[in-house]
Amino acid sequence: MNKAGTTEQLSPAVVAGDDKRLKKHFGPIGLLFTAVGSIIGSGWLFGALNAAQLAGPAAIVSWGIGAVMFVLIGMTYAELGTMFPHSGGVARFPHYSFGSFASFSMGWVTWIAAAAVSPIEVLAVVQYATNYLPWLETLDADRNAVLTPAGTGISILLLAFFVLVNFFGVRWFARINNVLVWWKLAVIALVIVVFLVTAFHPGHFSDYGGFAPYGTHGIFSAVASAGIAFSFFGFRQGVELAGETANPKRNVPLTLIGSVVLTGILYVLLQIAFIGAAPSDAIGKQGWEHVGANFTAGSDVLATFGPLAAISSVLGIGWLATLLYADAIVSPGDTGLIYTGVTARISYAMGRNGNAPSGLAKVNSAGVPWVSLFLAFVVGCFFFLPFPGWNKLVSFVTNSTVLSFGSGPLVLLAMRSQLPSHARPFRLGRGCTWAVAFLALFSTNLIIYWTGWDTNWKLFVVIAFGYLLLALHQAFAKTSPKLDFRHGWWVLVWFAGLAVISYLGTYPEASKHAGNLGVLDFSLGAVASLVLTAAVMALALRSALPGERVREILAERREADESPAA
């Protein structure tokens, strides 16, 4: 081990390379379009309806809030992603600053969240297809779509197809994805223009209970539970695939921030168009809360199975409905393909960190972590069982994914003192770093709180199960890194604090009978989340690894990157 100063001089070599077995196939447009393609998946097909049912016309505000929150989170990862352009970075960064226990905690949450995205995109394809293949899904007592046995089989086959495409590498898929993203952007723009031109009713924004019929509770609940936060998750591709782009200094910040801004504008415009085009009689029956249950285009086109296509059919625009049915295969399918690869790279990163089986880091001749890819398929199939419909799974994916992003602001601040001289191709200004990091972590905590106890308790059970797996790995693995528990114990305080605030909170409302106490209203819940943010940030920064240990970990990573394929 060289002296600290000498070792830090070598840091540009670490910045320049990740595992040499991964191929540098993503250019600036390829990486940006991978993020945009990942963002524009199933969220836009269902999010406008779900947000309107929770917030009414004020859903427009919900989309804006979601975009701002994810720009803040993306800014913290823009600096980290250029410092360490390593594939699976969301799972690897905590390892550098806080050691193995913290990195396992965040890596497990990250992997579970990512593993659920491809199944949810499959469910979106199947849910829209149910309008012309009614044997795929049925409606339960709450009018939620659920898979039939035949629909489950088709879903598994679609997921297997995603795995097969990823197995053969990303070069040709990156090229195809660019074409698919142009298609998706064109379809969204077309829907917005057609709805605004043919059926826009300004009165929908003030009648039927006013602009915000469900108040601030509905506005913020929509951010977490309507698919809004879920719709922005694809920005992460700039981090997860940073090791596979040739110019991370330019491409990573462009992807992380640019993708959220671009799609955020489109989503707001789409929500405006949806509010104006929704059938007036459907809104008038039971208000915005049940608008989706009160309009159909005949007995064969149900809003639950395809709200945008149903509106198109109601308006008599059959060609647009047909186009949307086609896009309901392309948009979720493209995102599902992307996330299948991302899930594999996260478990690959955990294998590289040493706190998961090393076999997960094996790659094939195409540079694909094939063992991790197969594991993603197996676990993905299980999500079709407890969450057999899009609406049932989206909240779980939201809270787990947002939680996985929460370590980014903490690593960003820790690295400023741990590696002050390390090359930072993209650097946040000195005056705004603390503010951005604090607001990014605060946004993370708020979204999890707004998701509600009925979903959050499931997440915390999954986290507890992950710690059981970690204990088994530590007990039986031939080699495993030090846990560095004294540098990562703050994670337990963070998770416990989120659980307590969620249990005491009012999300969902008491009438939903989710088991939460409803003691903390919106304002008190926000204050509690603010206090938790400050406490976790203070504890994490006091517990961070010393700079010398961070340099040792980076040197170990570089040696592993340069080793022959396993």
Backbone torsions as a table, in degrees:
resi	resn	phi	psi	omega
1	MET	NA	125.5	177.4
2	ASN	-74.0	168.3	175.5
3	LYS	-65.9	159.9	-173.4
4	ALA	-54.1	-47.8	-177.7
5	GLY	-62.6	-41.7	-178.8
6	THR	-65.7	-43.1	-179.1
7	THR	-62.5	-41.4	-177.6
8	GLU	-66.6	-26.3	175.5
9	GLN	-61.6	-24.6	-177.8
10	LEU	-84.2	-5.6	-173.5
11	SER	-57.9	-33.0	177.6
12	PRO	-58.4	-30.4	177.5
13	ALA	-65.6	-35.3	176.9
14	VAL	-68.8	-39.9	179.0
15	VAL	-61.4	-38.9	-173.1
16	ALA	-73.5	-20.7	-173.6
17	GLY	-141.9	149.3	171.4
18	ASP	-115.1	-155.8	177.1
19	ASP	-57.6	120.5	-176.3
20	LYS	-67.0	-12.5	179.1
21	ARG	-78.3	-17.0	176.4
22	LEU	-86.0	139.2	-172.3
23	LYS	-90.2	145.0	-179.2
24	LYS	-91.9	75.2	-172.9
25	HIS	-100.9	-5.6	-174.7
26	PHE	-104.4	118.2	171.0
27	GLY	-88.3	-172.0	-176.6
28	PRO	-61.8	-45.6	-180.0
29	ILE	-72.2	-39.2	179.5
30	GLY	-60.2	-43.8	-179.4
31	LEU	-71.6	-43.4	177.7
32	LEU	-60.0	-44.1	-178.0
33	PHE	-72.2	-25.1	173.2
34	THR	-65.4	-40.7	177.1
35	ALA	-68.9	-47.1	179.5
36	VAL	-61.8	-42.2	178.2
37	GLY	-63.5	-34.1	178.4
38	SER	-73.6	-36.4	178.3
39	ILE	-67.9	-45.7	-178.3
40	ILE	-85.3	79.3	177.8
41	GLY	-116.0	-120.6	-179.2
42	SER	-83.9	-17.5	-175.8
43	GLY	-56.9	-43.0	-176.3
44	TRP	-72.5	-23.5	-179.2
45	LEU	-73.9	-29.0	-178.2
46	PHE	-119.1	-21.7	-171.4
47	GLY	-62.3	-38.6	-177.8
48	ALA	-62.1	-43.4	177.7
49	LEU	-66.5	-49.5	-177.5
50	ASN	-61.0	-40.7	179.8
51	ALA	-67.2	-40.1	178.8
52	ALA	-63.6	-35.9	-179.1
53	GLN	-71.1	-26.5	179.8
54	LEU	-91.7	-34.0	-172.1
55	ALA	-123.7	-7.0	-175.0
56	GLY	67.7	-153.1	178.9
57	PRO	-58.3	-23.7	178.8
58	ALA	-67.3	-2.6	173.4
59	ALA	-57.6	-25.4	175.5
60	ILE	-58.3	-42.6	178.5
61	VAL	-65.2	-38.3	179.9
62	SER	-59.2	-44.2	178.8
63	TRP	-63.1	-40.4	178.5
64	GLY	-64.0	-42.2	178.2
65	ILE	-62.0	-45.2	179.1
66	GLY	-59.3	-43.1	-179.6
67	ALA	-62.8	-44.7	179.9
68	VAL	-61.9	-43.5	-179.9
69	MET	-59.9	-42.0	-176.5
70	PHE	-79.6	-22.9	170.5
71	VAL	-65.7	-41.9	178.0
72	LEU	-61.3	-46.9	179.0
73	ILE	-63.4	-42.5	-179.9
74	GLY	-62.5	-33.9	179.6
75	MET	-64.1	-36.3	178.3
76	THR	-67.4	-38.4	-179.8
77	TYR	-77.3	-20.1	177.7
78	ALA	-62.9	-41.4	177.9
79	GLU	-69.9	-46.5	-178.4
80	LEU	-65.3	-39.5	-177.1
81	GLY	-66.0	-27.1	176.6
82	THR	-88.3	-26.1	173.5
83	MET	-67.4	-43.4	-176.1
84	PHE	-132.4	82.3	-179.5
85	PRO	-75.2	71.3	-175.4
86	HIS	-112.3	129.9	177.6
87	SER	-61.4	140.1	-174.8
88	GLY	75.2	27.3	-171.5
89	GLY	-59.9	-34.6	-179.4
90	VAL	-57.9	-33.4	178.7
91	ALA	-86.3	-23.4	-174.4
92	ARG	-90.6	-32.6	-176.2
93	PHE	-57.8	-44.7	178.9
94	PRO	-59.8	-28.7	179.1
95	HIS	-64.2	-38.0	-178.2
96	TYR	-68.3	-38.2	-174.0
97	SER	-95.7	-29.6	-171.0
98	PHE	-128.2	0.5	174.8
99	GLY	88.6	-172.1	-167.1
100	SER	-71.2	-39.5	-177.8
101	PHE	-64.2	-45.9	179.1
102	ALA	-64.6	-41.5	-177.4
103	SER	-69.0	-35.7	175.7
104	PHE	-65.1	-44.6	-178.7
105	SER	-56.2	-49.3	-177.9
106	MET	-75.3	-35.5	179.1
107	GLY	-65.3	-38.5	178.5
108	TRP	-64.6	-46.6	178.5
109	VAL	-62.8	-42.6	-179.8
110	THR	-61.3	-44.4	-176.8
111	TRP	-67.9	-44.0	178.1
112	ILE	-59.2	-43.9	-179.3
113	ALA	-62.7	-47.3	-178.4
114	ALA	-66.5	-37.0	-179.1
115	ALA	-64.5	-23.6	-179.5
116	ALA	-86.0	-14.9	-174.3
117	VAL	-71.8	-46.0	179.0
118	SER	-59.5	-44.2	174.4
119	PRO	-59.1	-37.6	-178.7
120	ILE	-69.4	-32.0	176.2
121	GLU	-70.5	-36.3	173.6
122	VAL	-60.6	-44.4	179.8
123	LEU	-61.8	-34.7	177.7
124	ALA	-65.3	-42.6	177.4
125	VAL	-59.4	-47.8	-177.0
126	VAL	-66.9	-38.5	-176.4
127	GLN	-65.7	-43.4	176.3
128	TYR	-66.9	-37.6	-178.2
129	ALA	-67.5	-19.1	-178.6
130	THR	-62.9	-23.3	178.4
131	ASN	-65.7	-27.3	176.1
132	TYR	-116.8	-7.0	172.1
133	LEU	-129.6	75.8	-169.7
134	PRO	-64.2	-10.4	-179.7
135	TRP	-82.0	-1.8	-178.8
136	LEU	-79.1	-38.3	-177.0
137	GLU	-143.9	160.4	173.6
138	THR	-131.0	175.4	177.0
139	LEU	-103.6	136.8	176.0
140	ASP	-86.8	-171.6	-176.0
141	ALA	-63.2	-27.6	179.4
142	ASP	-94.4	12.5	179.9
143	ARG	63.5	30.1	171.1
144	ASN	-91.9	142.7	178.6
145	ALA	-74.8	134.1	177.3
146	VAL	-132.8	146.8	-178.2
147	LEU	-70.1	143.6	166.6
148	THR	-86.5	168.1	175.2
149	PRO	-55.2	-41.7	178.2
150	ALA	-65.3	-39.1	178.1
151	GLY	-64.1	-35.4	176.6
152	THR	-63.5	-42.7	178.8
153	GLY	-62.3	-44.4	178.4
154	ILE	-63.5	-38.4	179.6
155	SER	-62.9	-42.5	179.0
156	ILE	-64.0	-39.6	178.7
157	LEU	-65.0	-39.9	177.7
158	LEU	-64.0	-41.6	178.3
159	LEU	-63.8	-38.3	177.5
160	ALA	-62.6	-37.0	177.9
161	PHE	-63.6	-40.8	177.0
162	PHE	-58.5	-42.1	-179.2
163	VAL	-65.2	-42.5	-178.0
164	LEU	-61.6	-44.1	179.7
165	VAL	-62.6	-44.4	-179.3
166	ASN	-67.0	-28.6	-177.0
167	PHE	-61.6	-31.4	-174.7
168	PHE	-93.6	13.8	171.4
169	GLY	99.9	176.5	-171.2
170	VAL	-109.9	-8.9	-173.6
171	ARG	-58.4	-56.6	-176.0
172	TRP	-73.8	-29.5	177.4
173	PHE	-66.7	-37.6	178.4
174	ALA	-59.3	-37.7	178.9
175	ARG	-70.1	-44.9	178.5
176	ILE	-63.1	-38.0	-177.1
177	ASN	-60.9	-37.4	178.0
178	ASN	-57.5	-41.6	178.6
179	VAL	-66.4	-43.0	-179.2
180	LEU	-63.5	-37.2	-179.8
181	VAL	-67.7	-41.4	175.7
182	TRP	-58.8	-39.9	177.2
183	TRP	-60.5	-48.7	-176.2
184	LYS	-64.0	-41.4	177.4
185	LEU	-62.9	-40.6	-179.3
186	ALA	-65.8	-40.7	-179.0
187	VAL	-66.5	-44.1	178.4
188	ILE	-60.9	-46.7	179.8
189	ALA	-60.2	-39.5	-179.6
190	LEU	-65.4	-43.8	178.6
191	VAL	-60.2	-45.1	-179.9
192	ILE	-59.1	-49.4	-176.8
193	VAL	-64.4	-45.4	-177.8
194	VAL	-63.3	-45.0	179.4
195	PHE	-63.5	-42.3	-178.8
196	LEU	-66.6	-35.2	-175.2
197	VAL	-82.1	-39.1	-170.0
198	THR	-96.2	-25.3	-171.4
199	ALA	-152.6	48.3	-178.0
200	PHE	-97.2	122.2	-177.6
201	HIS	-116.5	100.1	-178.5
202	PRO	-57.5	-28.0	-178.9
203	GLY	-63.5	-20.5	179.0
204	HIS	-63.0	-21.4	-177.0
205	PHE	-85.5	-9.3	-179.0
206	SER	-128.5	-27.1	178.4
207	ASP	-82.1	180.0	174.5
208	TYR	57.8	44.8	176.6
209	GLY	101.3	-0.4	179.0
210	GLY	89.3	-174.5	-175.6
211	PHE	-67.5	-38.2	-178.4
212	ALA	-125.9	73.4	-174.6
213	PRO	-64.8	-20.4	-177.5
214	TYR	-114.6	14.1	171.9
215	GLY	66.5	-165.6	-178.5
216	THR	-65.2	-31.7	179.2
217	HIS	-57.6	-46.0	-179.9
218	GLY	-67.3	-39.7	-178.9
219	ILE	-60.5	-48.2	-175.7
220	PHE	-79.8	-30.6	174.9
221	SER	-62.6	-36.9	179.9
222	ALA	-64.1	-34.5	179.0
223	VAL	-57.3	-41.6	-174.4
224	ALA	-90.7	-35.9	-166.4
225	SER	-110.3	-9.5	-175.7
226	ALA	-95.3	-2.9	-176.5
227	GLY	99.8	5.6	179.9
228	ILE	-71.0	-56.3	176.7
229	ALA	-58.6	-42.1	179.2
230	PHE	-56.4	-36.6	-175.1
231	SER	-70.1	-15.7	-178.9
232	PHE	-101.3	-1.6	-172.3
233	PHE	-61.2	-25.8	-174.8
234	GLY	-62.5	-12.2	178.3
235	PHE	-57.5	-23.8	-174.8
236	ARG	-64.1	-15.7	-177.2
237	GLN	-60.6	-26.8	176.0
238	GLY	-63.3	-25.4	176.9
239	VAL	-91.7	-49.5	-173.1
240	GLU	-64.2	-29.5	-178.1
241	LEU	-110.8	17.2	-177.1
242	ALA	-62.6	-28.5	178.8
243	GLY	-76.3	-2.3	-177.3
244	GLU	-121.0	24.5	174.0
245	THR	-125.3	144.1	-170.8
246	ALA	-78.9	-23.2	-176.6
247	ASN	-132.4	73.9	-176.1
248	PRO	-63.0	-28.2	-179.7
249	LYS	-56.7	-40.7	-179.9
250	ARG	-91.5	-44.5	-167.3
251	ASN	-76.0	-34.3	-175.8
252	VAL	-68.8	-52.7	177.8
253	PRO	-61.4	-39.4	178.4
254	LEU	-57.6	-42.1	-177.8
255	THR	-72.0	-46.7	-173.6
256	LEU	-65.3	-43.4	-175.7
257	ILE	-93.5	-43.8	-177.3
258	GLY	-61.8	-38.1	-177.8
259	SER	-66.5	-38.0	179.5
260	VAL	-69.3	-43.2	-179.1
261	VAL	-63.5	-47.3	-178.1
262	LEU	-60.8	-51.9	-177.1
263	THR	-73.0	-29.7	177.4
264	GLY	-61.0	-41.6	177.3
265	ILE	-61.8	-45.0	179.9
266	LEU	-63.1	-42.0	-177.9
267	TYR	-65.8	-39.7	178.3
268	VAL	-63.9	-44.3	178.7
269	LEU	-63.3	-39.5	178.9
270	LEU	-64.3	-41.1	179.6
271	GLN	-64.3	-40.3	176.9
272	ILE	-60.2	-46.0	-179.7
273	ALA	-63.8	-39.5	-179.5
274	PHE	-65.6	-46.1	179.3
275	ILE	-57.9	-43.8	-178.2
276	GLY	-71.8	-26.3	-175.1
277	ALA	-98.0	-12.3	-179.0
278	ALA	-58.0	141.0	-178.8
279	PRO	-59.4	127.3	-176.8
280	SER	-61.8	-39.1	-179.0
281	ASP	-66.8	-32.1	178.1
282	ALA	-67.8	-38.4	177.6
283	ILE	-68.5	-40.4	-175.4
284	GLY	-67.0	-24.0	-176.1
285	LYS	-66.7	-53.0	-176.8
286	GLN	-137.7	19.3	-179.0
287	GLY	79.8	-176.4	-178.2
288	TRP	-65.0	-29.4	-173.6
289	GLU	-58.9	-31.7	-177.1
290	HIS	-121.1	24.8	-175.2
291	VAL	-62.1	-35.2	-177.7
292	GLY	-67.6	-25.6	-179.3
293	ALA	-86.6	-4.8	-171.4
294	ASN	-116.6	12.1	171.1
295	PHE	-142.0	139.2	175.6
296	THR	-141.1	165.1	172.9
297	ALA	-111.9	77.3	-173.1
298	GLY	81.1	-178.7	-176.7
299	SER	-77.6	-11.5	-173.0
300	ASP	-98.5	-15.5	-176.6
301	VAL	-119.4	99.7	-177.1
302	LEU	-98.4	136.8	-179.7
303	ALA	-60.6	-33.4	179.9
304	THR	-58.6	-38.5	-176.8
305	PHE	-88.0	-9.4	-179.8
306	GLY	179.9	80.0	-171.9
307	PRO	-61.8	-43.0	-178.1
308	LEU	-68.5	-39.9	177.1
309	ALA	-66.6	-36.2	179.4
310	ALA	-65.1	-42.7	177.4
311	ILE	-62.3	-43.2	178.8
312	SER	-58.7	-40.4	179.6
313	SER	-69.2	-40.6	177.7
314	VAL	-59.5	-38.8	-179.0
315	LEU	-78.4	-4.7	-179.8
316	GLY	79.3	19.2	-180.0
317	ILE	-100.2	74.0	-174.2
318	GLY	-62.2	-36.7	-178.4
319	TRP	-64.5	-34.3	178.7
320	LEU	-71.2	-38.3	177.1
321	ALA	-61.0	-42.9	178.4
322	THR	-62.2	-42.3	178.6
323	LEU	-62.0	-39.1	179.8
324	LEU	-68.4	-35.4	175.7
325	TYR	-64.1	-37.4	176.4
326	ALA	-67.5	-43.0	-179.8
327	ASP	-67.2	-27.0	178.1
328	ALA	-67.5	-10.9	170.5
329	ILE	-95.4	-43.9	-175.2
330	VAL	-69.1	-51.6	-173.7
331	SER	-64.2	-56.1	177.6
332	PRO	-65.0	-34.7	-179.1
333	GLY	-63.0	-43.7	178.9
334	ASP	-62.6	-45.6	179.3
335	THR	-64.4	-40.3	178.1
336	GLY	-61.8	-40.1	176.6
337	LEU	-61.0	-44.2	-179.1
338	ILE	-63.1	-47.2	-174.5
339	TYR	-72.7	-24.1	174.1
340	THR	-61.3	-43.4	176.8
341	GLY	-68.2	-38.7	179.9
342	VAL	-63.7	-42.6	179.4
343	THR	-58.4	-42.9	179.1
344	ALA	-63.6	-36.4	-178.0
345	ARG	-74.2	-25.3	177.0
346	ILE	-71.5	-47.1	177.4
347	SER	-67.8	-30.5	172.2
348	TYR	-58.2	-45.0	-180.0
349	ALA	-64.1	-39.3	178.9
350	MET	-66.6	-36.5	174.6
351	GLY	-63.4	-37.7	177.2
352	ARG	-67.9	-35.3	178.6
353	ASN	-67.8	-24.6	178.7
354	GLY	95.0	-3.7	179.9
355	ASN	-99.7	19.4	170.1
356	ALA	-144.7	162.5	-177.6
357	PRO	-52.0	135.2	-176.2
358	SER	-64.6	-23.0	179.2
359	GLY	-61.3	-22.7	179.3
360	LEU	-66.2	-17.1	-178.6
361	ALA	-93.4	3.6	179.1
362	LYS	-71.2	138.0	178.8
363	VAL	-122.7	154.2	176.8
364	ASN	-91.7	-175.6	-176.0
365	SER	-65.2	-20.0	178.0
366	ALA	-87.7	4.3	-179.9
367	GLY	78.8	23.3	-177.1
368	VAL	-106.7	130.1	176.3
369	PRO	-72.4	88.7	-167.5
370	TRP	-72.3	-35.0	177.9
371	VAL	-64.3	-44.5	177.7
372	SER	-63.5	-34.1	179.5
373	LEU	-65.8	-42.8	179.1
374	PHE	-65.6	-39.8	178.5
375	LEU	-63.0	-39.3	178.5
376	ALA	-60.3	-37.7	179.0
377	PHE	-66.4	-47.2	-177.0
378	VAL	-61.4	-48.3	-178.9
379	VAL	-68.1	-37.7	179.4
380	GLY	-58.0	-36.2	179.8
381	CYS	-62.5	-32.6	-178.3
382	PHE	-67.7	-24.9	-179.7
383	PHE	-69.3	-17.8	176.8
384	PHE	-72.6	-15.3	-176.0
385	LEU	-86.6	-58.3	-178.5
386	PRO	-79.2	-18.9	-178.0
387	PHE	-127.3	73.6	-170.5
388	PRO	-81.5	12.0	178.3
389	GLY	-145.8	157.0	-174.9
390	TRP	-57.7	-49.1	-176.5
391	ASN	-62.6	-32.2	-177.9
392	LYS	-73.3	-29.8	-175.1
393	LEU	-92.4	-26.0	-170.2
394	VAL	-63.8	-36.5	-179.4
395	SER	-67.0	-38.9	178.3
396	PHE	-64.8	-43.8	178.3
397	VAL	-61.9	-38.0	-178.5
398	THR	-62.9	-54.2	-173.9
399	ASN	-68.7	-36.0	-179.6
400	SER	-71.0	-39.0	-179.8
401	THR	-69.4	-44.4	179.5
402	VAL	-62.1	-40.1	177.8
403	LEU	-60.8	-38.1	-179.4
404	SER	-64.9	-28.2	179.2
405	PHE	-76.3	-17.7	-171.2
406	GLY	-64.7	-21.7	-179.5
407	SER	-76.4	-19.9	-177.4
408	GLY	-57.1	-50.1	178.4
409	PRO	-60.0	-34.6	-179.1
410	LEU	-71.4	-41.8	177.2
411	VAL	-64.8	-40.1	179.0
412	LEU	-55.7	-49.2	-179.0
413	LEU	-69.0	-40.0	-179.6
414	ALA	-62.6	-40.3	-177.5
415	MET	-66.4	-25.5	178.8
416	ARG	-62.9	-31.7	177.2
417	SER	-97.5	-29.7	-179.1
418	GLN	-72.2	-44.2	-178.4
419	LEU	-131.9	69.0	-175.4
420	PRO	-63.9	-26.8	-176.3
421	SER	-100.2	3.1	-178.6
422	HIS	-66.0	142.2	-178.9
423	ALA	-59.7	130.1	178.0
424	ARG	-126.6	88.7	-178.7
425	PRO	-57.0	-32.8	171.9
426	PHE	-122.4	125.4	-175.2
427	ARG	-131.8	128.6	173.1
428	LEU	-68.8	145.3	179.3
429	GLY	-60.6	146.0	-175.9
430	ARG	-56.6	-38.1	-175.6
431	GLY	-73.0	-23.6	-174.3
432	CYS	-106.6	-6.9	-174.2
433	THR	-58.9	-50.2	-178.1
434	TRP	-64.5	-40.7	-179.4
435	ALA	-64.8	-45.3	-179.9
436	VAL	-63.3	-45.0	-178.7
437	ALA	-63.0	-44.4	-179.5
438	PHE	-63.7	-46.7	-178.9
439	LEU	-66.3	-33.2	178.0
440	ALA	-66.3	-44.5	178.2
441	LEU	-68.4	-38.9	176.9
442	PHE	-61.8	-41.8	177.3
443	SER	-60.7	-42.5	177.9
444	THR	-58.0	-49.7	-178.4
445	ASN	-63.8	-39.1	179.7
446	LEU	-64.5	-44.4	-178.3
447	ILE	-62.4	-40.7	178.1
448	ILE	-64.1	-42.1	177.7
449	TYR	-61.4	-45.1	-178.8
450	TRP	-67.7	-23.8	179.0
451	THR	-61.2	-37.8	173.9
452	GLY	103.5	151.9	-175.2
453	TRP	-63.0	-33.5	-176.3
454	ASP	-62.4	-25.4	175.1
455	THR	-98.6	-38.5	-173.4
456	ASN	-64.0	-34.9	-177.7
457	TRP	-64.0	-31.8	177.1
458	LYS	-65.4	-39.4	178.5
459	LEU	-62.1	-43.9	-177.3
460	PHE	-69.5	-29.8	172.9
461	VAL	-65.6	-42.4	178.4
462	VAL	-63.2	-39.5	177.8
463	ILE	-62.5	-43.6	178.6
464	ALA	-60.9	-40.1	177.6
465	PHE	-63.0	-37.3	177.8
466	GLY	-62.0	-39.1	178.1
467	TYR	-66.9	-31.0	174.0
468	LEU	-63.6	-43.3	177.3
469	LEU	-62.8	-38.9	178.3
470	LEU	-62.9	-41.8	179.0
471	ALA	-62.4	-40.3	178.6
472	LEU	-65.7	-40.7	178.9
473	HIS	-63.1	-43.7	-179.9
474	GLN	-64.9	-33.2	-176.6
475	ALA	-77.7	-34.3	-170.0
476	PHE	-115.9	-13.2	-179.7
477	ALA	-70.4	142.3	179.8
478	LYS	-65.3	-40.4	176.3
479	THR	-134.8	140.9	176.1
480	SER	-155.4	147.2	-178.3
481	PRO	-72.7	163.7	173.2
482	LYS	-60.5	142.7	-178.9
483	LEU	-71.6	-25.4	-176.4
484	ASP	54.0	43.6	-173.5
485	PHE	-61.0	-35.8	-177.6
486	ARG	-69.5	-13.2	176.2
487	HIS	-99.5	-8.7	-177.1
488	GLY	-126.5	4.7	-175.8
489	TRP	-63.7	-23.0	-179.6
490	TRP	-60.3	-23.4	178.4
491	VAL	-59.0	-39.6	179.8
492	LEU	-65.0	-38.5	176.9
493	VAL	-62.9	-42.4	-180.0
494	TRP	-61.7	-51.1	-179.3
495	PHE	-62.4	-43.1	-179.7
496	ALA	-64.3	-40.6	178.8
497	GLY	-62.8	-42.5	177.4
498	LEU	-62.2	-41.0	-179.9
499	ALA	-63.6	-43.7	-178.5
500	VAL	-65.6	-46.7	-179.4
501	ILE	-62.1	-41.9	179.6
502	SER	-64.3	-42.3	-179.3
503	TYR	-65.5	-34.7	-179.7
504	LEU	-83.5	-11.1	-170.8
505	GLY	-83.7	-178.0	-177.1
506	THR	-107.4	15.2	176.5
507	TYR	-110.0	120.0	-6.4
508	PRO	-73.6	178.6	-179.4
509	GLU	-63.5	155.0	-176.0
510	ALA	-56.8	-29.2	-178.3
511	SER	-65.5	-16.7	-179.0
512	LYS	-80.0	-12.4	176.7
513	HIS	55.8	49.0	-179.2
514	ALA	-89.4	-8.1	178.8
515	GLY	101.7	-11.5	177.9
516	ASN	-74.2	155.4	-170.9
517	LEU	-82.9	-24.3	179.2
518	GLY	70.8	26.2	-179.6
519	VAL	-78.1	-40.3	-178.1
520	LEU	-92.0	116.3	175.3
521	ASP	-79.2	-170.9	-176.6
522	PHE	-57.0	-48.4	-175.9
523	SER	-67.0	-47.3	-179.4
524	LEU	-65.8	-35.9	176.8
525	GLY	-64.0	-39.2	178.0
526	ALA	-66.0	-41.2	178.5
527	VAL	-64.1	-43.7	178.7
528	ALA	-61.5	-39.5	178.2
529	SER	-66.5	-35.8	177.8
530	LEU	-64.9	-45.3	178.7
531	VAL	-63.2	-42.9	178.7
532	LEU	-62.0	-40.4	179.0
533	THR	-59.1	-47.8	-179.7
534	ALA	-63.5	-42.0	-178.3
535	ALA	-66.0	-45.6	-179.0
536	VAL	-64.6	-41.6	179.9
537	MET	-62.1	-43.2	-179.9
538	ALA	-65.2	-45.5	-179.2
539	LEU	-65.4	-42.4	-178.0
540	ALA	-64.0	-45.3	-177.3
541	LEU	-69.2	-31.3	176.2
542	ARG	-73.0	-24.2	-175.9
543	SER	-97.0	-4.1	-172.8
544	ALA	-59.9	152.4	177.8
545	LEU	-61.3	149.8	173.9
546	PRO	-67.6	153.9	-176.7
547	GLY	-56.6	-37.3	-179.4
548	GLU	-61.8	-40.9	179.8
549	ARG	-67.3	-36.1	177.5
550	VAL	-62.3	-43.2	179.7
551	ARG	-64.6	-34.8	176.3
552	GLU	-63.8	-43.7	-179.4
553	ILE	-63.1	-42.5	179.9
554	LEU	-65.6	-37.2	177.3
555	ALA	-65.5	-40.6	176.9
556	GLU	-62.1	-40.2	179.2
557	ARG	-63.6	-41.3	-178.2
558	ARG	-66.2	-39.6	177.6
559	GLU	-63.3	-40.9	178.7
560	ALA	-66.5	-37.1	-179.9
561	ASP	-63.3	-32.5	-175.9
562	GLU	-90.8	-2.0	-179.5
563	SER	-77.0	158.2	178.6
564	PRO	-63.6	159.8	178.5
565	ALA	-59.7	141.6	-180.0
566	ALA	-75.1	NA	NA
